[in-house]
Amino acid sequence: MLRPSKGAHELQLTAQAGCKRGETPLHKRPKTSRMDGRMTGRLFLGLLLLTVTVTTGCGRKSGLDTPYEAAVQARKDAEKAKQPLPPEPTPPPQDRRFILDGLID
C-alpha cells in the first residue's frame, strides 16, 4: 500500500483549513494591532484637551489697560488715598492708520 507523500498531506490540510495555497494552518500570520492607532489617537486627544484646559485658565477676564490708562488710574487711586501723587502721565500720540486697519475695523 502506498502512503501519500508529505506534500499531499499538507495540501489536504491546507484545503480543509481554508488557507491560501502555500500557507498551512501552522503558519502564523503577522498580527496587525488596531490598538496602536487607537492609543496614539487617544493620547493625542488627551494632550490636546489638557493643553486647551490649561491655556484657557490663563489671562485676565477684563480688558487690558494701556500704560497711559494705568498711570491715570494710579493717580486717581493715590488722590483718593491722600498719598503723594505720581507725575502727570503724558497722553500717547495719536495712532496713525495702516493699510490693513480696515480689515480689523
Secondary structure, 3 states (H helix, E strand, C coil): CCCCCHHHHHHHHHHHHCCCCCCCCCCCCCCCCCHHHHHHHHHHHHHHHHHHHHHHCCCCCCCCCCHHHHHHHHHHHHHHCCCCCCCCCCCCCCCCCCCCHHHHC
